[in-house]
Amino acid sequence: MEQFVTIKTFTYPHEAYVIRGKLESEGIRTFLKDEMTVQVYNFYSNAIGGVKLQVLEEDAEKALNIVNSVEEVPREVVVFSKKELDGTDICPFCHSENIGHSKKPGWLTLIPYLIVGFIFPVYKNSYLCFDCEKQWKIKRSCQNKYS
């Protein structure tokens, strides 16, 4: 008889879908226990122990290796000055043209909200290379205090 074992738990089902898709693309059968319960009554998630990602017992070791390889590692953002980079159309690490620009609200957005009552967005600009997955930003004002 086939026996399923839990290899990882999640608070909500949507968090499990990416890893489940990766496991199924590797040929490992999966099952999400308590998925429907949490979708219908999402506040019950902690009470029932969350959504459990389960695989067959014989595939558990292979699945754990895949899950550990999929876990996202926090990226370190490297800061460059404008003088160091000629342009922003290529990655400074692998020289790929497959890059993207991201704008994320910074913590300074909170200050006008507390004073005025509504948000004036203050963004942090950074770039991401989709090939080497490195992230960098360009320092806008680069003044040399010795010159």
N, C-alpha and C positions, 0 to 999 in steps of 0.2 A: 504494500500500500504506500502511496506517495505521501510524504509528510512535509508540510511547509514549516519553515522556521523564520522567526523575525530577525532581520539583520539591521534594521534602522527604524526609528520612529520619528514622526513629524507632527507638528501642531495642526497643520491644515493639509488637505489633499494636494493642492496645487504645488506645494513645496516638494512633493514626492514625484511629480510627473516627469521631471527632467531625468532624474536618476533611474526611474522606472523605464523610460524610453531607451536610455543607454543600455540597461541590462537586457531589455528585449531585443535590441539591435545586435547584441552579442549572442543571442540564442538562448537566453536564460528566461524560463517562465517565471512570471511574478504575479503577486496577488496583493492588493491593498486592503487589509482588514480594517474594518470600521470606517471606511471611506464614506459610505453613504450616510451613516449616522452623523458624522461630523459635518457633512454638507448640509444636512437638514437642520441639525441642532448644533451649530458651531460652538456654542458655549459649553457643550458637553465634552469637548476635546480633552481638556485636562482631567476630567473626571474618569474617562474611560482609558486614559493613557495615550491619547493621540492616535494618529493613523499609523498603522504598522505595515512596513514594506516587508513582504515575505517572499521567500524563494524556496525551491525544493531543497531538501536536506543535502543531497549530493552536490548541489550547485552553490552551497553557502560560501565555501572558501573562495571560489572563483568570483562570486558576486561581491564579497567583501573587498577583494583586491581591486575590482573595478570601481566600487563606491569610494574607496580611499584615493584612487587616482583622479576621480571626478571632483572631489572636494576642492573648492576654489581657494586658492592662496591669495591673501591680500596683496595687492600690487603696491610697489613702492613708486612714488612719483618723483622723477628726477627733474631738477630745475636747471634750465639753461638761460643764459643771457642772450639778448638779441645779437650781440657781436659773435657769439659762438655758433649760431645758426644763420645760414644765409637766407633760408626761406622755410616756411612751415609746410611745404608741399611734399616733403619726404621724411621718412623716419630717420632720426639721427643714429639709431642703433643698427638697423639692417638695411637701410636705404631703400625701403619699399615705398611705393606711392599709395598703398592701401591703408590710409590712415583716416581717422575721424576726429572731429572736434566736439568736445562736450562742455556744456555749461551746467554747473551745479550751484545751487544757492549756497552762499557762505554763511557763516555764523553772524556776520554783520547785518544780515537781513532781520535778525531778531531785535536789534536796537531800535530802529524806527517803528517797529510794530509795538514795542512796549511804550514808546513815547507818544506816538500819534494815534495808534489804534489800527492801522492797516499797514500792509507790507510794501516796502520799496525794495525790490529784489536787488541784491548785491551778489553777483555771480563770481564763481571761481572758474577760470578757463583752463582747460587742459586738452591734451591731444592723446590719442590712443592708436597704436599700430595694431591692425587686425592680424598681421602675419606673425610678428614676434611677441605680441601681447604686452608690450612695454608701454608705460604711460609717462608723459613728460609735460611740463608747462614752461612757458617762457616768461622770464622776469621782465616786466614792462619797463621800469626805470632802472637802468644800470649805470650808475654814476661812479666813477673811480675817484675816491677821496684823495688820492695821491697825485692826480694830474691837474 
